[in-house]
Amino acid sequence: MNRLLADNLRCVSDYRAQLGETPIWCDRSASLLWVDILAGKLLRYWPQAQRTEIHQMPVFTSAVLLTTLQDVFIAVSQSGIWCYDYVNLAKTLLSPWPETEKGKRPNEATIAPDGSLWFSTMDPKAIETSGTWYRLDAAGGEAKKMLGAQQVPNTLQWYDDYVWFADSLRHQIHCAKETANALTIQQTYCVPGIPDGSALTTDGLLINARWGSSLLTVAALKKTTMMPLYDLPLPVCQPSSCTFGGPELSDLFITSARDGLLSPDSIDGALISIKTPYTGMPERRFRL
């Protein structure tokens, strides 16, 4: 069986994030985007040129995602859902922050197979069980509530006609069915540690970052089943998410965080890359 190998691991750039999250590979520009949620930064890295650019973003921006327009991205923030023109540093409000979520912040966000935006909300202190999943159609307008009563909603991947997501502080990964109006849980798996963001391979391997455990876990998905396979130790304490990128979509990029660590190591908060034997799923684009 192919495995991820730690000896392929390297640190990307000198930047160390307070809360690095949501790595996204842009195939049109051969660049990687990710955010530092607590510092309000968007980072963009071009591997071929070994260059990183940093832009200031609205407070609590948890994701910057691809759209059908080049260098125009969707920014998910506590102040709303924005179209962000990267070249002109301009943003246009696409959808307001849900009225019922005042005081909460966004967490996970991704583009669904149909081109809609999905994002989750959470208590900024991760105490209240008030997390919610929302869906925003390509036409914009108001986001639709799909599932509530979560604590820290994380990981969102579509595979084999099912949706996989995590509730981090409940130590659970769920398999659900999506309908037009709801996300309905079909199966729940209790897992060790704190499941955070994930990447998915073309053949259904879910690679999950385990916050606080210094590792990635690899599990095989099939319909509603999830079979654990192996773990990969990491040199960072708090890996937060991962995605595939590079010319063959075989390089795994992993974000991490320094937030909450009393004595962070020099590599905590870094973006890490690993060359893998796998092929990842390409990033989807919000339809503008």
Disulfide bonds with the S-S distance in Angstrom:
none
